């Protein structure tokens, strides 16, 4: 093992949006930051948007992996990741709805374990900050989705506007989805309009206090004898294959929900044989994601081809954000993009459903027995199965889709519905969850690991619960808030 010179700075692990905004906040606060990113480079790509319509989108293949070195209790489980600069933001849809105030509080009505240690008001100013990066195009707002900083307003065609108004009269809010796509006329030589590498890391690389280390596959953190502090990070240089170690004053872990948890599980000591944050046995447990379906639907009346997806947030009648769903209306096929330019009417759309699940201790990730602490390819076991309630909630979402269409004056026939597969939404979370009480959480309200406060965890692994919304903007807001706090306390 090569030992580096002791460093008084802060190490950020990861290169995705949470790691990127955390690193930037630390540099702005005067801290010296080293970012360790396992990726070598971003995949090549190109996008062209004209008049708010996507004309071209191409991403270089070979940078996305599914089910990598994983075992699972359900063989259909998918673990999607990308060892590329910017990670999964090179592939994401760009959907960035905010969580609602009730998403942080209403779960506590079921059990105190589901009470977030932060509130919407704590995150609101940080949503404002990260939405400057995201350059959001959206409509006028939603029920259960607070209005954010919208850079470009999206207007519905006359027929969809009439549909939305009629649906609203029956209690169903339908509006353009907040997307991180920016101006309606844009083109770029990258995979997406927003990627963390292009929008944040590359500009940050010009700062003297920032150092970027590519191809650094982090394995674990090395702890002090008492495990009250992390002292260094151990990583493998992917080019040379050497195991290296970097000392630092504090550490930010934001490698993606499962990778982050794997790093914590590997960060064991005599005091913490189960890994960093394992004092109360919560680490790796409460794994959750969004049960996801995508299916085509045939409408009784043809509607103008959607150049921007429409979003229906959870129903106001939902008893809890933990038992809810959202619907997104879009094109049924990429071939339909041309129809958006001619404002052609189509009788077929594609519908995506995100459901929810009540997190439970039985949902978990763990290292496979015999894992080599310095071998990043050793297997991680994923144990996640959808309960009958979660499956029933998805069936209810299909009925709700029919109700929304009927309220808008049309009927719809739903196409084949695929079987559910854990991980298909690429929204894993909860395995290093936030809670004020260490018996229910791995990190506190400032994302500090309970008992080891110089380590913060700031990606979706810290989510206490997972409401029906896309998680990225919330995770970025949490990362920004926690990094600012770390900068003045580390």
Protein Blocks (a to p, Z undefined) as FASTA:
>chain_A
ZZddddfbdcdedjbfklmmmmmmmmmnopacddddfbfbdcddddddeehiafbdcdde
hiacehiaiadfblkbccdddddehijmlmmnoiacdcdfklmmmmmmmomklmcfbdfk
lmmmmmmmmmmmnopaddebdehiacdddfbdcdddfklmmmmmmmmmnopacdddddde
bjabdcdddfbfbdfklmmmmmmmmpmkbccdehiacfbdcddfkopacfbdcdddfkno
pacddddfbdcddebjklmmmmmmmmgcfklmnoghilnopgopaiacddddddddddfb
dcdddfbdcdddddfklgbfklccddddddfbfklmmmmmnopacfbdcddddddddddf
klccdddehiafklckbccdddddddfklmmmmmmmmmmmmmmmmmnopacddddddddd
ehklopaghjlcccfblklcfbdfkopaehiambccfbfklpmbdcfbdfklmmmmmmmm
mmmmmmmmZZ
